[in-house]
C-alpha cells in the first residue's frame, strides 16, 4: 500500500489548515499522514478551531501553529494550500504547488 504525506498550508496556520490536518489524520486511515504549517504562523491555534474539533470528537493533542520552514526539505510532503495568500510564488522545499484556494 502506498503512503502519502500531505502538508496543508495556510498563512497563519491557526485554523483552516489545522482543521484539515486533524480531519485527514482521523478519516484517511494508514495510507495518509497529514501535517499543517503557515507562511506567517500565528504561533497559536485558534480556540474556535480546537473547539470544533473537540465537538466532532477529533483529538487535538499535538496540534500547533508552526512555520512551513519545518518542512523545507527536498523530500517535503505533497502540498495543498488552504488559502490564496499562503504560497505566494513559492512554498517550502522550492517545489511545485497547487494554490487550491478554499
MARBA-3410 file (N, C-alpha, C, O; in Angstrom, 1 decimal):
102
0.8,-1.2,0.0,0.0,0.0,0.0,0.9,1.3,0.0,1.9,1.3,0.7 ~ 0.5,2.2,-0.8,1.3,3.5,-0.9,1.0,4.3,0.4,-0.1,4.2,1.0 ~ 1.9,5.1,0.8,1.7,6.0,1.9,2.0,7.4,1.4,3.0,7.7,0.7 ~ 1.1,8.3,1.7,1.2,9.7,1.2,1.2,10.7,2.4,0.4,10.6,3.3 ~ 2.2,11.6,2.4,2.3,12.7,3.3,1.6,13.9,2.6,1.9,14.2,1.5
0.8,14.6,3.4,0.1,15.8,2.9,0.3,16.9,3.8,0.1,16.8,5.0 ~ 0.8,18.1,3.3,1.0,19.3,4.0,0.0,20.3,3.6,0.0,20.8,2.5 ~ -0.9,20.7,4.6,-1.8,21.7,4.3,-1.2,23.1,4.8,-0.8,23.2,5.9 ~ -1.2,24.0,3.9,-0.6,25.3,4.1,-1.7,26.4,4.2,-2.7,26.4,3.5 ~ -1.5,27.3,5.1,-2.4,28.5,5.3,-1.5,29.6,5.8,-0.4,29.3,6.4
-1.9,30.8,5.7,-1.0,31.9,6.1,-0.7,31.8,7.6,0.5,31.8,7.9 ~ -1.7,31.8,8.4,-1.4,31.8,9.9,-1.3,30.4,10.5,-0.8,30.4,11.7 ~ -1.7,29.4,9.9,-1.7,28.0,10.5,-2.3,28.0,11.9,-1.7,27.5,12.8 ~ -3.5,28.7,11.9,-4.2,28.8,13.2,-5.6,28.2,13.2,-6.2,28.0,14.3 ~ -6.1,27.9,12.0,-7.5,27.3,12.0,-7.7,26.4,10.8,-7.7,25.1,11.0
-7.9,26.9,9.6,-8.2,26.0,8.4,-7.2,24.9,8.2,-7.7,23.7,8.0 ~ -6.0,25.2,8.1,-5.0,24.1,7.9,-4.9,23.2,9.1,-4.7,22.0,8.9 ~ -5.1,23.7,10.3,-5.1,22.8,11.4,-6.3,21.8,11.4,-6.2,20.6,11.6 ~ -7.5,22.4,11.0,-8.7,21.6,10.8,-8.5,20.5,9.8,-8.8,19.3,10.0 ~ -7.9,20.9,8.7,-7.6,19.9,7.6,-6.7,18.8,8.0,-6.9,17.6,7.8
-5.6,19.2,8.7,-4.7,18.2,9.3,-5.4,17.2,10.2,-5.2,16.0,10.0 ~ -6.1,17.7,11.1,-6.8,16.8,12.1,-7.8,15.9,11.4,-7.9,14.7,11.7 ~ -8.6,16.5,10.5,-9.6,15.7,9.8,-9.0,14.6,8.9,-9.5,13.4,9.0 ~ -8.0,14.9,8.2,-7.4,13.9,7.3,-6.7,12.8,8.1,-6.8,11.6,7.8 ~ -6.1,13.2,9.2,-5.4,12.2,10.1,-6.4,11.2,10.7,-6.2,10.1,10.9
-7.6,11.7,11.0,-8.6,10.9,11.5,-9.3,10.0,10.5,-9.6,8.8,10.7 ~ -9.7,10.6,9.3,-10.5,9.9,8.4,-9.8,9.1,7.3,-10.4,8.2,6.7 ~ -8.5,9.4,7.0,-7.9,8.8,5.8,-7.3,7.4,6.1,-7.0,6.7,5.1 ~ -7.1,7.0,7.3,-6.5,5.7,7.5,-5.0,5.8,7.4,-4.4,6.8,7.3 ~ -4.4,4.6,7.3,-3.0,4.5,7.4,-2.3,4.9,6.1,-1.0,5.0,6.1
-3.0,5.1,5.0,-2.4,5.5,3.7,-1.9,6.9,3.7,-1.2,7.3,2.7 ~ -2.4,7.8,4.6,-2.1,9.2,4.6,-1.6,9.6,6.0,-2.0,9.1,7.0 ~ -0.7,10.6,6.0,-0.3,11.3,7.2,-0.3,12.8,6.9,0.4,13.3,6.0 ~ -1.2,13.5,7.6,-1.3,15.0,7.3,-0.5,15.8,8.3,-0.3,15.4,9.4 ~ -0.1,16.9,7.8,0.6,17.9,8.5,0.1,19.3,8.1,-0.7,19.4,7.1
0.4,20.3,8.9,0.0,21.7,8.5,1.0,22.7,8.9,1.8,22.4,9.9 ~ 1.1,23.8,8.2,2.1,24.8,8.5,1.6,26.1,7.9,0.6,26.2,7.2 ~ 2.3,27.2,8.3,1.9,28.5,7.7,3.1,29.3,7.2,4.2,29.1,7.7 ~ 2.8,30.2,6.3,3.8,31.1,5.8,4.2,32.2,6.8,5.3,32.6,6.8 ~ 3.2,32.6,7.6,3.4,33.5,8.6,2.6,33.0,9.8,1.6,33.6,10.2
3.1,32.0,10.5,2.3,31.3,11.5,1.9,32.2,12.7,2.7,33.1,13.1 ~ 0.7,32.1,13.2,0.2,32.9,14.3,0.9,32.5,15.6,0.9,33.3,16.5 ~ 1.4,31.3,15.7,2.0,30.8,16.9,1.1,30.1,17.9,1.5,29.5,18.8 ~ -0.2,30.3,17.7,-1.3,29.6,18.5,-2.4,29.1,17.6,-2.7,29.8,16.5 ~ -3.0,28.1,18.0,-4.2,27.6,17.3,-5.4,28.3,17.8,-5.6,28.4,19.1
-6.3,28.7,17.0,-7.5,29.5,17.4,-8.3,28.6,18.3,-8.6,27.4,17.9 ~ -8.8,29.1,19.4,-9.6,28.3,20.3,-10.9,27.7,19.6,-11.4,26.7,19.9 ~ -11.4,28.5,18.7,-12.7,28.1,18.0,-12.4,26.9,17.2,-13.3,26.0,17.1 ~ -11.2,26.8,16.6,-10.9,25.6,15.7,-10.7,24.4,16.6,-11.3,23.3,16.3 ~ -10.1,24.5,17.8,-9.9,23.4,18.7,-11.3,23.0,19.2,-11.5,21.8,19.4
-12.1,23.9,19.5,-13.5,23.6,20.0,-14.3,22.8,19.0,-15.0,21.8,19.3 ~ -14.2,23.2,17.7,-14.9,22.5,16.7,-14.4,21.1,16.5,-15.2,20.1,16.3 ~ -13.1,20.9,16.6,-12.6,19.5,16.6,-13.0,18.7,17.7,-13.4,17.5,17.6 ~ -13.0,19.3,18.9,-13.5,18.6,20.1,-15.0,18.2,20.0,-15.3,17.1,20.3 ~ -15.8,19.1,19.5,-17.2,18.8,19.3,-17.4,17.7,18.3,-18.4,16.9,18.4
-16.5,17.5,17.3,-16.6,16.4,16.4,-15.9,15.2,16.9,-15.9,14.2,16.1 ~ -15.4,15.2,18.1,-14.7,14.0,18.6,-13.4,13.7,18.0,-12.9,12.6,18.0 ~ -12.7,14.8,17.5,-11.4,14.6,16.9,-10.3,15.1,17.9,-10.4,16.2,18.5 ~ -9.3,14.3,18.1,-8.2,14.6,19.1,-7.5,15.9,18.7,-7.3,16.2,17.5 ~ -7.2,16.7,19.7,-6.5,18.0,19.4,-5.0,18.0,20.0,-4.3,18.9,19.8
-4.7,16.9,20.7,-3.3,16.8,21.2,-2.3,16.9,20.2,-2.4,16.3,19.1 ~ -1.3,17.8,20.4,-0.2,17.9,19.5,-0.4,18.9,18.3,0.6,19.2,17.6 ~ -1.6,19.4,18.2,-1.8,20.4,17.1,-1.2,21.7,17.6,-1.4,22.2,18.7 ~ -0.4,22.3,16.7,0.2,23.6,17.0,0.5,24.4,15.7,0.6,23.8,14.6 ~ 0.5,25.7,15.8,0.8,26.6,14.7,2.3,26.6,14.5,3.0,26.9,15.5
2.7,26.3,13.3,4.1,26.2,13.0,4.4,26.8,11.6,3.6,26.9,10.8 ~ 5.7,27.1,11.4,6.2,27.6,10.2,6.4,26.5,9.1,6.7,25.4,9.5 ~ 6.2,26.8,7.9,6.4,25.9,6.8,7.9,25.6,6.7,8.3,24.7,6.0 ~ 8.8,26.4,7.3,10.2,26.2,7.3,10.6,24.8,7.9,11.6,24.2,7.5 ~ 9.7,24.3,8.8,9.9,23.0,9.3,9.9,21.9,8.3,10.3,20.8,8.5
9.2,22.2,7.1,9.0,21.2,6.1,9.8,21.5,4.8,9.6,20.9,3.8 ~ 10.8,22.5,4.9,11.5,22.9,3.7,12.7,21.9,3.5,13.8,22.2,4.0 ~ 12.4,20.9,2.9,13.4,19.8,2.6,13.1,19.2,1.2,12.0,19.2,0.8 ~ 14.1,18.6,0.6,13.9,18.0,-0.7,12.8,17.0,-0.7,12.1,16.8,-1.7 ~ 12.6,16.3,0.4,11.6,15.2,0.5,10.4,15.7,1.2,9.7,14.8,1.8
10.1,17.0,1.2,8.9,17.5,1.9,7.6,16.9,1.4,7.5,16.5,0.2 ~ 6.6,16.8,2.3,5.3,16.2,1.9,4.7,17.0,0.7,5.0,18.2,0.4 ~ 3.8,16.3,0.0,2.9,17.0,-1.0,2.2,18.1,-0.4,1.8,18.0,0.8 ~ 2.0,19.2,-1.1,1.3,20.4,-0.5,0.0,20.7,-1.1,-0.3,20.5,-2.3 ~ -0.9,21.3,-0.3,-2.2,21.8,-0.7,-2.4,23.1,0.1,-2.4,23.0,1.3
-2.7,24.2,-0.5,-2.9,25.4,0.2,-4.3,25.6,0.6,-5.2,25.1,0.0 ~ -4.5,26.2,1.8,-5.8,26.4,2.3,-6.3,27.8,2.0,-7.5,28.1,2.2 ~ -5.5,28.7,1.5,-5.9,30.0,1.1,-5.0,30.5,0.0,-3.9,30.0,-0.2 ~ -5.5,31.5,-0.7,-4.7,32.1,-1.8,-3.4,32.7,-1.5,-2.4,32.7,-2.2 ~ -3.3,33.3,-0.3,-2.1,34.1,0.1,-1.0,33.3,0.7,0.1,33.8,0.8
-1.2,32.0,1.1,-0.2,31.3,1.8,1.1,31.0,1.0,2.2,31.1,1.5 ~ 0.9,30.7,-0.3,2.1,30.2,-1.0,2.8,31.3,-1.7,4.0,31.2,-1.9 ~ 2.1,32.4,-2.1,2.8,33.4,-2.9,3.3,32.8,-4.2,2.6,32.1,-4.9 ~ 4.6,33.0,-4.4,5.2,32.4,-5.6,5.9,31.1,-5.4,6.1,30.3,-6.3 ~ 6.2,30.8,-4.1,6.9,29.5,-3.8,6.7,29.1,-2.4,6.7,29.9,-1.5
6.4,27.8,-2.2,6.2,27.2,-0.9,7.5,26.6,-0.4,8.6,26.7,-1.0 ~ 7.4,25.9,0.7,8.6,25.2,1.3,9.1,24.2,0.4,8.4,23.5,-0.3 ~ 10.4,24.0,0.3,11.1,23.0,-0.5,11.3,23.4,-1.9,12.0,22.7,-2.6 ~ 10.8,24.5,-2.3,11.0,25.1,-3.6,10.4,24.3,-4.8,10.7,24.5,-5.9 ~ 9.4,23.4,-4.5,8.8,22.6,-5.5,7.5,23.3,-6.1,7.2,24.4,-5.7
6.8,22.5,-6.9,5.6,23.0,-7.5,4.5,22.9,-6.4,4.4,22.0,-5.6 ~ 3.6,23.9,-6.5,2.5,23.9,-5.5,1.2,24.0,-6.3,1.1,24.4,-7.4 ~ 0.1,23.6,-5.6,-1.3,23.8,-6.1,-1.9,24.9,-5.2,-2.0,24.7,-4.0 ~ -2.3,26.0,-5.8,-2.8,27.1,-5.0,-4.1,26.7,-4.3,-4.5,27.4,-3.3 ~ -4.9,25.8,-4.9,-6.1,25.2,-4.3,-6.8,26.0,-3.3,-7.1,25.5,-2.2
-7.1,27.2,-3.6,-7.8,28.1,-2.6,-9.1,27.4,-2.2,-9.8,26.8,-3.0 ~ -9.4,27.6,-0.9,-10.7,27.0,-0.4,-10.9,27.4,0.9,-11.9,27.0,1.5
END
